[in-house]
Amino acid sequence: MSNYTKGTDALQMLQSGGNNESHKFSKFSSGTSYNVKVLGEADLVQFYAYGIYKKTFSFVAKNPSTKDDYGFPIDNLTPWDKAFLHLRKPEEEYNSKANQEAYKYRAKERYMMGFYDVTEGELIVVDMSKNQARNVISSINSNKDKLDSVLFDLSKTGKGQDTVVSLSVKENIDNLKKMKEAGIDADTDVTDKEIENFYAAPKEFDEGRFNGCIYEADEDEMIINLDKADFDVTLLGLEVPEIEGEAPDKESDSGDEEAKDGDDYDF
């Protein structure tokens, strides 16, 4: 996890502009909803992902570049950073055709966020863009004094620039439990098992659950993926390597349709 910023450090990055077991993101495509308990105020990890939807899977650099406060690569450049800087035209408008092409290759700031799924009784990790994570953290902060008693609905709706991720209060479980014990009919779809799981949830989120959610690609794999993305690597003085066990040819496990949310380009 040395390539990532996590916990309170990741929270600070967001607000300012375990074990070695491999895990996967929980599915979080549009239309997904989870009943979750928030175990802490900073169960998140910041990372910078590369990848182009339908052409390459999503990955992070095994040897990441140094970035400035705005996320622009400035040192120890990866092949994808070099492709971005090669194509970028800073003298042109951001939405120019050249810059739109360049930004496909730029590392995108994203966040893994951890919750406890009370329906399944297990820890989950979902992938969000920076603005989506900000919205979720805002909701957590607004309810931080009630996390031990509040059940949240974590949902994702919309497509593209209209994608919305929300974390909203669904039920006060303490009150709901008291009503059920008193035989009062509660107008809710929260099940007894979910109430049981809510109280059985761990006190803290296991940070080891973040491990392995994002594939770490070495330089050769990044060059191979550049070639898959139809970038001419010879423009950077590179050649496509011949290696055994070529980089995995799969879509991201994030369920985020490769970060097509409109605010993934909120630089």
C-alpha positions as CSV (number, residue, x, y, z in Angstrom):
1,M,0.0,0.0,0.0
2,S,3.0,2.3,-0.2
3,N,1.8,3.7,-3.5
4,Y,-1.4,5.1,-1.9
5,T,-2.4,7.8,0.5
6,K,-4.9,6.5,3.0
7,G,-6.9,7.3,6.1
8,T,-6.7,10.8,7.5
9,D,-3.9,11.7,5.0
10,A,-6.2,10.8,2.1
11,L,-9.0,12.7,3.8
12,Q,-6.8,15.8,4.0
13,M,-5.9,15.4,0.3
14,L,-9.6,15.1,-0.6
15,Q,-10.6,18.2,1.4
16,S,-7.7,20.2,0.1
17,G,-8.0,20.0,-3.6
18,G,-3.9,-5.0,7.5
19,N,-2.9,-7.9,5.5
20,N,-1.5,-8.8,2.0
21,E,-4.6,-10.6,0.8
22,S,-5.8,-9.5,-2.7
23,H,-9.3,-8.1,-2.9
24,K,-11.7,-6.6,-5.4
25,F,-13.9,-3.6,-5.6
26,S,-17.6,-4.2,-5.0
27,K,-19.7,-3.6,-8.0
28,F,-20.8,0.0,-8.1
29,S,-22.3,0.7,-11.5
30,S,-25.2,3.1,-12.0
31,G,-28.4,1.8,-10.3
32,T,-26.4,0.1,-7.5
33,S,-27.5,0.6,-3.9
34,Y,-26.1,-0.7,-0.6
35,N,-27.4,-0.5,3.0
36,V,-24.2,0.3,4.8
37,K,-22.8,1.2,8.2
38,V,-20.0,3.8,8.2
39,L,-17.3,2.5,10.6
40,G,-15.1,5.6,10.6
41,E,-14.7,9.1,9.2
42,A,-11.6,8.4,7.1
43,D,-12.0,4.9,5.6
44,L,-10.6,5.9,2.3
45,V,-7.6,5.6,0.0
46,Q,-6.5,8.1,-2.6
47,F,-4.9,6.7,-5.8
48,Y,-4.1,7.8,-9.4
49,A,-5.5,5.4,-12.0
50,Y,-4.6,5.1,-15.7
51,G,-6.7,3.4,-18.3
52,I,-9.1,4.1,-21.3
53,Y,-12.6,2.6,-21.3
54,K,-13.0,-0.2,-23.8
55,K,-9.3,-0.2,-24.7
56,T,-7.4,-1.0,-21.5
57,F,-8.3,-2.0,-17.9
58,S,-7.8,0.4,-15.0
59,F,-4.4,0.3,-13.2
60,V,-1.9,2.2,-11.1
61,A,1.8,2.5,-11.7
62,K,4.0,0.1,-9.7
63,N,6.5,2.9,-9.7
64,P,4.3,6.1,-9.5
65,S,5.4,9.5,-10.8
66,T,5.7,12.5,-8.6
67,K,2.8,14.9,-8.9
68,D,2.2,18.5,-8.0
69,D,-0.6,19.8,-5.9
70,Y,-2.9,19.7,-8.9
71,G,-2.1,16.1,-9.8
72,F,0.1,16.9,-12.8
73,P,3.1,14.6,-13.2
74,I,6.4,16.4,-12.7
75,D,9.1,13.8,-12.0
76,N,9.8,10.1,-12.4
77,L,7.4,10.0,-15.3
78,T,5.5,6.9,-16.3
79,P,5.0,6.0,-20.0
80,W,1.4,7.2,-19.7
81,D,2.6,10.5,-18.1
82,K,4.9,11.0,-21.1
83,A,2.1,10.3,-23.6
84,F,-0.1,12.9,-21.8
85,L,2.6,15.5,-21.8
86,H,3.5,14.7,-25.4
87,L,0.0,15.3,-26.6
88,R,-1.0,18.2,-24.3
89,K,-1.2,21.7,-25.7
90,P,-1.2,24.1,-22.7
91,E,-1.5,27.0,-25.0
92,E,-4.9,25.8,-26.2
93,E,-8.2,25.6,-24.4
94,Y,-8.7,22.6,-22.2
95,N,-11.6,21.3,-24.4
96,S,-9.7,21.6,-27.6
97,K,-9.5,18.4,-29.6
98,A,-5.8,17.9,-28.9
99,N,-6.2,18.3,-25.1
100,Q,-9.2,16.1,-25.0
101,E,-7.1,13.4,-26.6
102,A,-4.1,14.1,-24.2
103,Y,-6.2,13.9,-21.1
104,K,-7.2,10.3,-21.9
105,Y,-3.7,9.3,-20.8
106,R,-3.4,11.4,-17.7
107,A,-3.7,9.7,-14.3
108,K,-7.1,10.3,-12.8
109,E,-7.4,11.0,-9.1
110,R,-9.7,8.5,-7.5
111,Y,-10.7,7.2,-4.1
112,M,-11.4,3.8,-2.6
113,M,-13.9,4.0,0.2
114,G,-14.7,1.3,2.7
115,F,-18.1,0.5,4.3
116,Y,-19.9,-2.4,6.1
117,D,-22.6,-3.9,4.0
118,V,-25.3,-4.9,6.5
119,T,-27.3,-6.9,4.0
120,E,-24.5,-9.3,3.4
121,G,-22.7,-8.8,6.7
122,E,-19.3,-8.0,5.1
123,L,-16.9,-5.2,4.4
124,I,-17.0,-3.6,0.9
125,V,-14.8,-1.2,-1.0
126,V,-16.2,1.0,-3.8
127,D,-14.4,3.2,-6.3
128,M,-15.3,6.9,-6.6
129,S,-14.1,10.0,-8.4
130,K,-12.8,12.9,-6.3
131,N,-16.0,14.9,-6.4
132,Q,-18.1,11.8,-5.6
133,A,-15.9,11.1,-2.6
134,R,-16.2,14.7,-1.4
135,N,-20.0,14.4,-1.4
136,V,-19.9,11.2,0.6
137,I,-17.4,12.6,3.1
138,S,-19.7,15.6,3.5
139,S,-22.6,13.4,4.4
140,I,-20.4,11.4,6.9
141,N,-19.2,14.6,8.5
142,S,-22.8,15.8,8.9
143,N,-23.7,12.6,10.8
144,K,-20.4,11.8,12.5
145,D,-22.0,11.9,15.9
146,K,-24.5,9.3,14.9
147,L,-22.5,6.7,13.0
148,D,-23.1,4.0,15.7
149,S,-26.8,4.3,15.3
150,V,-27.5,5.3,11.7
151,L,-27.9,3.1,8.7
152,F,-27.0,4.7,5.3
153,D,-28.1,4.2,1.8
154,L,-25.1,4.3,-0.5
155,S,-26.2,4.6,-4.1
156,K,-25.1,5.5,-7.6
157,T,-27.4,6.9,-10.3
158,G,-27.1,8.5,-13.7
159,K,-24.6,8.3,-16.5
160,G,-21.6,10.3,-17.7
161,Q,-21.7,13.9,-16.4
162,D,-25.0,13.2,-14.8
163,T,-23.6,10.5,-12.5
164,V,-24.4,11.0,-8.9
165,V,-23.1,9.1,-5.9
166,S,-25.0,9.7,-2.6
167,L,-24.8,8.6,1.0
168,S,-28.0,9.4,2.7
169,V,-29.5,8.4,6.1
170,K,-31.9,5.6,5.7
171,E,-32.9,4.6,9.3
172,N,-31.9,5.2,12.9
173,I,-31.3,1.6,13.8
174,D,-31.5,2.2,17.5
175,N,-35.0,3.7,17.1
176,L,-36.1,1.0,14.7
177,K,-34.9,-1.7,17.0
178,K,-36.9,-0.2,19.9
179,M,-40.1,0.0,17.8
180,K,-39.8,-3.6,16.7
181,E,-39.2,-4.7,20.3
182,A,-42.3,-2.8,21.4
183,G,-44.3,-4.5,18.6
184,I,-44.8,-1.2,16.8
185,D,-45.2,-1.7,13.0
186,A,-42.3,0.2,11.3
187,D,-42.7,1.4,7.8
188,T,-39.3,0.2,6.6
189,D,-37.7,-2.4,4.3
190,V,-34.8,-3.0,6.7
191,T,-34.8,-6.6,7.8
192,D,-34.2,-8.1,11.2
193,K,-31.0,-9.7,9.8
194,E,-29.8,-6.3,8.7
195,I,-30.4,-4.9,12.1
196,E,-28.5,-7.9,13.6
197,N,-25.6,-7.4,11.2
198,F,-25.5,-3.6,12.0
199,Y,-24.8,-4.3,15.6
200,A,-22.4,-7.1,14.8
201,A,-20.3,-4.9,12.6
202,P,-16.6,-4.5,13.4
203,K,-15.6,-1.4,15.4
204,E,-13.1,-0.3,12.7
205,F,-12.6,-0.9,9.0
206,D,-9.9,-3.3,8.2
207,E,-7.4,-1.4,5.9
208,G,-6.2,-4.7,4.5
209,R,-9.5,-4.8,2.6
210,F,-8.1,-2.1,0.3
211,N,-5.1,-4.3,-0.8
212,G,-5.3,-5.7,-4.3
213,C,-8.3,-3.7,-5.4
214,I,-6.3,-1.9,-8.1
215,Y,-3.8,-3.7,-10.4
216,E,-0.3,-2.4,-10.2
217,A,1.4,-2.3,-13.6
218,D,5.2,-2.1,-14.2
219,E,6.7,-0.1,-17.0
220,D,6.6,-2.8,-19.6
221,E,2.9,-3.4,-18.9
222,M,2.2,0.3,-19.1
223,I,3.9,0.4,-22.5
224,I,1.8,-2.6,-23.7
225,N,-1.3,-0.9,-22.5
226,L,-0.3,2.4,-24.3
227,D,0.0,0.3,-27.5
228,K,-3.5,-1.3,-26.9
229,A,-4.8,2.3,-26.5
230,D,-3.6,3.0,-30.0
231,F,-0.8,5.4,-28.9
232,D,2.3,5.2,-31.1
233,V,5.0,4.5,-28.4
234,T,7.8,5.2,-30.8
235,L,6.9,8.9,-30.5
236,L,8.3,8.6,-26.9
237,G,11.4,6.7,-28.0
238,L,9.9,3.4,-26.7
239,E,9.2,0.0,-28.1
240,V,6.5,-2.5,-27.2
241,P,8.2,-5.1,-25.1
242,E,7.8,-8.8,-25.6
243,I,7.2,-10.3,-22.2
244,E,5.8,-13.5,-20.8
245,G,2.4,-13.2,-19.1
246,E,1.1,-10.1,-20.9
247,A,-0.8,-7.5,-18.8
248,P,-4.3,-8.7,-17.9
249,D,-6.8,-8.0,-20.6
250,K,-9.9,-7.2,-18.5
251,E,-12.1,-4.4,-17.4
252,S,-11.7,-2.8,-14.0
253,D,-13.3,-4.5,-11.1
254,S,-14.6,-1.2,-9.8
255,G,-17.9,-1.4,-11.6
256,D,-17.5,2.2,-12.4
257,E,-17.4,1.7,-16.2
258,E,-13.8,3.0,-16.3
259,A,-14.4,6.3,-14.7
260,K,-16.6,8.0,-17.2
261,D,-18.1,10.2,-14.6
262,G,-18.1,13.8,-15.7
263,D,-16.1,15.0,-12.8
264,D,-13.1,12.8,-13.4
265,Y,-11.6,15.7,-15.2
266,D,-12.2,18.3,-12.5
267,F,-8.6,19.6,-12.4
